[in-house]
Amino acid sequence: MPRIESFSFGSIVIGGKTYGRDILILPDGTIKRRRASTRFGIGSHVIKKGEINELVKANPEVVVVGTGTNAWAQLASDAESCAKEAKVELVALPS
């Protein structure tokens, strides 16, 4: 599993690599960048059903969502429903 080394507003370092946009860490350790249109200041900062659905497909017990250094990111109601239907605990916490 990748190790989160540090983070600050707009940046996160995982395994020695710096990411300048929101990411998903899949249960197998794969790191995927969120679409550029969801990047802060450009578009929505809402975690949507499709992103949660991608995570729950691997049947994890828990999905943890970091809501950012200022806790501005939010879960869409359909994202919460998706996790509930998959019987996956969904935890959203400030980064």
DODO-760360 format. One line per 8 residues: number of its first residue (from 1); their letters; for each residue y, x, z negated of N, C-alpha, C, O. Coordinates in Angstrom, 3 decimals, decimal comma. Example, Ala and Ser with C-alpha at 12.3 -4.5 7.8 and 13.67 -1.06 7.14 Angstrom:
! DODO-760360
1) as) -5,690 13,190 -7,800 -4,500 12,300 -7,800 -3,300 13,200 -7,800 -3,319 14,236 -8,465  -2,250 12,850 -7,080 -1,060 13,670 -7,140 0,030 12,900 -7,870 1,138 13,409 -8,039
//
This chain:
! DODO-760360
1) mpriesfs) -1,179 0,859 0,000 0,000 0,000 0,000 1,241 0,904 0,000 1,301 1,883 -0,743  2,223 0,567 0,836 3,450 1,369 0,884 4,191 1,312 -0,450 4,126 0,323 -1,181  4,880 2,378 -0,735 5,638 2,470 -1,987 7,123 2,329 -1,678 7,667 3,044 -0,836  7,770 1,397 -2,372 9,222 1,248 -2,246 9,848 2,337 -3,099 9,679 2,357 -4,318  10,573 3,243 -2,452 11,147 4,394 -3,154 12,537 4,114 -3,694 12,884 4,544 -4,794  13,333 3,391 -2,914 14,680 3,045 -3,369 15,229 1,934 -2,490 14,701 1,654 -1,414  16,298 1,307 -2,965 16,995 0,313 -2,164 18,424 0,221 -2,646 18,742 0,538 -3,792  19,270 -0,217 -1,746 20,662 -0,502 -2,050 21,084 -1,588 -1,073 20,311 -1,976 -0,197
9) fgsivigg) 22,285 -2,068 -1,219 22,749 -3,142 -0,342 22,594 -2,706 1,111 23,202 -1,724 1,535  21,776 -3,442 1,878 21,605 -3,184 3,299 20,626 -2,089 3,665 20,532 -1,726 4,838  19,889 -1,546 2,701 18,987 -0,438 3,002 17,823 -0,405 2,008 17,991 -0,673 0,818  16,639 -0,069 2,530 15,470 0,110 1,672 14,671 1,288 2,210 14,534 1,447 3,423  14,143 2,112 1,310 13,349 3,272 1,702 11,915 3,042 1,243 11,642 2,853 0,058  11,007 3,063 2,218 9,585 2,850 1,941 8,799 3,955 2,626 8,907 4,144 3,838  8,011 4,680 1,850 7,196 5,749 2,422 8,009 6,790 3,170 7,544 7,339 4,168  9,213 7,066 2,701 10,066 8,062 3,320 10,863 7,563 4,512 11,658 8,319 5,069
17) ktygrdil) 10,679 6,331 4,916 11,394 5,775 6,062 12,439 4,775 5,569 12,158 3,933 4,716  13,636 4,882 6,116 14,727 3,988 5,741 14,811 2,829 6,725 14,793 3,029 7,939  14,903 1,622 6,190 15,046 0,409 6,990 16,428 -0,164 6,693 16,819 -0,301 5,534  17,156 -0,494 7,750 18,505 -1,014 7,591 18,599 -2,507 7,796 19,690 -3,046 7,987  17,465 -3,177 7,759 17,466 -4,637 7,853 16,319 -5,176 7,016 15,480 -4,420 6,526  16,294 -6,473 6,863 15,249 -7,109 6,063 13,886 -6,850 6,682 13,746 -6,766 7,902  12,891 -6,727 5,828 11,532 -6,444 6,286 10,534 -7,378 5,623 10,840 -8,036 4,629  9,344 -7,423 6,187 8,191 -8,075 5,572 7,167 -6,978 5,327 6,929 -6,146 6,202
25) ilpdgtik) 6,567 -6,968 4,161 5,443 -6,074 3,899 4,212 -6,958 3,835 4,046 -7,746 2,903  3,354 -6,823 4,828 2,157 -7,657 4,915 1,100 -7,170 3,936 1,135 -6,014 3,516  0,168 -8,028 3,572 -0,847 -7,657 2,589 -1,661 -6,404 2,931 -2,177 -5,739 2,032  -1,780 -6,079 4,217 -2,516 -4,864 4,591 -1,636 -3,621 4,559 -2,098 -2,534 4,907  -0,372 -3,761 4,145 0,551 -2,641 4,050 1,430 -2,457 5,272 2,329 -1,616 5,259  1,196 -3,215 6,320 2,022 -3,135 7,514 3,438 -3,592 7,191 3,640 -4,576 6,480  4,414 -2,864 7,721 5,814 -3,222 7,512 6,371 -3,728 8,834 6,287 -3,054 9,861  6,936 -4,921 8,790 7,539 -5,516 9,980 9,008 -5,781 9,703 9,370 -6,239 8,619
33) rrrastrf) 9,839 -5,495 10,667 11,255 -5,827 10,545 11,458 -7,287 10,877 10,835 -7,818 11,796  12,338 -7,939 10,123 12,717 -9,311 10,472 13,557 -9,255 11,728 14,159 -8,225 12,030  13,602 -10,346 12,459 14,409 -10,416 13,676 15,864 -10,065 13,400 16,399 -10,396 12,342  16,493 -9,404 14,339 17,891 -8,995 14,196 18,819 -10,173 13,941 19,849 -10,015 13,284  18,475 -11,342 14,444 19,347 -12,511 14,268 19,409 -12,978 12,822 20,287 -13,764 12,466  18,485 -12,502 11,975 18,516 -12,901 10,573 19,178 -11,834 9,705 19,225 -11,964 8,482  19,677 -10,804 10,325 20,302 -9,717 9,574 21,589 -10,202 8,917 22,298 -11,044 9,469  21,880 -9,675 7,755 23,076 -10,052 7,016 24,311 -9,938 7,886 24,474 -8,952 8,605
41) gigshvik) 25,170 -10,918 7,830 26,405 -10,894 8,568 26,264 -11,355 10,013 27,269 -11,642 10,663  25,058 -11,431 10,524 24,851 -11,833 11,908 24,313 -13,253 11,964 24,683 -14,027 12,848  23,442 -13,597 11,023 22,829 -14,917 11,067 22,440 -15,375 9,687 23,017 -14,965 8,680  21,458 -16,226 9,668 20,992 -16,821 8,427 20,309 -15,801 7,527 19,621 -14,900 8,009  20,498 -15,942 6,239 19,783 -15,111 5,274 18,850 -16,019 4,465 18,785 -15,963 3,237  18,137 -16,851 5,218 17,206 -17,795 4,632 15,800 -17,403 5,073 15,556 -17,187 6,260  14,875 -17,311 4,118 13,482 -16,999 4,429 12,825 -18,301 4,847 12,776 -19,259 4,075  12,324 -18,333 6,063 11,819 -19,573 6,646 10,296 -19,664 6,601 9,599 -18,696 6,295
49) kgeinelv) 9,817 -20,840 6,912 8,390 -21,142 6,870 7,563 -20,159 7,696 6,507 -19,715 7,244  8,019 -19,816 8,884 7,266 -18,916 9,750 6,973 -17,577 9,107 5,889 -17,022 9,283  7,936 -17,056 8,362 7,743 -15,772 7,686 6,743 -15,889 6,534 5,883 -15,027 6,353  6,868 -16,954 5,769 5,926 -17,165 4,672 4,538 -17,451 5,239 3,539 -16,971 4,703  4,470 -18,219 6,306 3,190 -18,530 6,935 2,482 -17,258 7,391 1,266 -17,132 7,242  3,239 -16,318 7,943 2,654 -15,050 8,370 2,025 -14,310 7,186 0,980 -13,675 7,328  2,657 -14,396 6,039 2,141 -13,718 4,844 0,928 -14,432 4,256 -0,027 -13,776 3,838  0,949 -15,768 4,215 -0,152 -16,499 3,577 -1,418 -16,508 4,424 -2,496 -16,815 3,916
57) kanpevvv) -1,303 -16,175 5,714 -2,493 -16,106 6,571 -3,525 -15,107 6,049 -4,717 -15,244 6,320  -3,068 -14,106 5,304 -3,970 -13,084 4,761 -4,595 -13,514 3,430 -5,319 -12,739 2,806  -4,318 -14,743 2,999 -4,875 -15,301 1,762 -4,561 -14,494 0,501 -5,461 -14,223 -0,294  -3,308 -14,109 0,309 -2,976 -13,411 -0,937 -2,935 -14,408 -2,092 -2,846 -15,616 -1,868  -2,999 -13,917 -3,301 -2,845 -14,782 -4,471 -1,368 -15,101 -4,697 -1,015 -16,203 -5,115  -0,500 -14,104 -4,410 0,930 -14,217 -4,687 1,712 -13,628 -3,511 1,315 -12,614 -2,936  2,820 -14,268 -3,165 3,801 -13,704 -2,241 5,080 -13,518 -3,044 5,585 -14,458 -3,658  5,601 -12,286 -3,030 6,831 -11,972 -3,752 7,940 -11,788 -2,729 7,801 -11,024 -1,773
65) vgtgtnaw) 9,039 -12,495 -2,939 10,196 -12,418 -2,058 11,348 -11,800 -2,839 11,744 -12,311 -3,886  11,882 -10,694 -2,320 13,093 -10,103 -2,887 14,292 -10,785 -2,252 14,413 -10,818 -1,027  15,170 -11,321 -3,066 16,305 -12,083 -2,543 17,553 -11,223 -2,343 18,642 -11,754 -2,120  17,403 -9,914 -2,419 18,517 -9,003 -2,163 19,184 -8,533 -3,432 18,951 -9,058 -4,521  20,032 -7,515 -3,260 20,692 -6,925 -4,423 21,641 -7,892 -5,105 21,895 -7,777 -6,303  22,165 -8,845 -4,348 23,058 -9,861 -4,922 22,402 -11,226 -4,998 23,058 -12,225 -5,292  21,097 -11,265 -4,729 20,310 -12,509 -4,776 20,869 -13,584 -3,839 20,844 -14,768 -4,174  21,371 -13,180 -2,670 21,943 -14,131 -1,721 20,900 -14,794 -0,837 21,102 -15,921 -0,383
73) aqlasdae) 19,807 -14,126 -0,590 18,772 -14,721 0,265 18,136 -15,895 -0,475 18,006 -15,891 -1,699  17,747 -16,891 0,303 17,141 -18,081 -0,284 15,909 -18,477 0,507 15,766 -18,139 1,682  15,034 -19,193 -0,155 13,853 -19,742 0,510 14,174 -21,119 1,068 14,736 -21,965 0,374  13,814 -21,335 2,322 13,943 -22,671 2,895 12,909 -23,570 2,219 11,854 -23,092 1,802  13,197 -24,851 2,108 12,264 -25,761 1,439 10,917 -25,803 2,151 9,881 -25,958 1,504  10,921 -25,666 3,484 9,641 -25,677 4,187 8,835 -24,402 3,915 7,609 -24,417 4,026  9,503 -23,309 3,562 8,801 -22,076 3,191 8,063 -22,282 1,867 6,918 -21,860 1,708  8,733 -22,930 0,933 8,105 -23,220 -0,355 6,911 -24,155 -0,160 5,862 -23,963 -0,776
81) scakeakv) 7,067 -25,151 0,682 5,978 -26,090 0,961 4,790 -25,385 1,610 3,638 -25,683 1,297  5,072 -24,459 2,505 4,020 -23,707 3,196 3,151 -22,949 2,190 1,923 -22,986 2,275  3,781 -22,274 1,254 3,039 -21,528 0,244 2,238 -22,477 -0,649 1,088 -22,201 -0,989  2,850 -23,578 -1,019 2,175 -24,555 -1,876 0,936 -25,116 -1,187 -0,124 -25,228 -1,803  1,071 -25,470 0,094 -0,066 -26,005 0,852 -1,199 -24,984 0,962 -2,376 -25,345 0,969  -0,825 -23,698 1,050 -1,830 -22,633 1,166 -2,375 -22,227 -0,215 -3,236 -21,353 -0,315  -1,870 -22,867 -1,265 -2,268 -22,555 -2,640 -2,010 -21,089 -2,994 -2,824 -20,416 -3,627  -0,835 -20,630 -2,552 -0,388 -19,265 -2,826 0,846 -19,352 -3,727 1,782 -20,097 -3,437
89) elvalps) 0,840 -18,596 -4,805 1,994 -18,559 -5,680 3,146 -17,854 -4,957 2,955 -16,793 -4,363  4,318 -18,438 -5,009 5,488 -17,881 -4,347 6,511 -17,540 -5,423 6,946 -18,412 -6,174  6,885 -16,285 -5,492 7,827 -15,806 -6,499 9,029 -15,231 -5,773 8,871 -14,348 -4,931  10,218 -15,708 -6,078 11,458 -15,183 -5,499 12,303 -14,601 -6,618 12,647 -15,289 -7,578  12,632 -13,324 -6,480 13,399 -12,614 -7,509 14,459 -11,736 -6,860 14,267 -11,272 -5,737  15,584 -11,498 -7,552 16,553 -10,538 -7,013 15,902 -9,162 -6,869 15,083 -8,747 -7,689  16,295 -8,473 -5,800 15,729 -7,145 -5,584 16,138 -6,203 -6,690 15,754 -5,033 -6,678
//
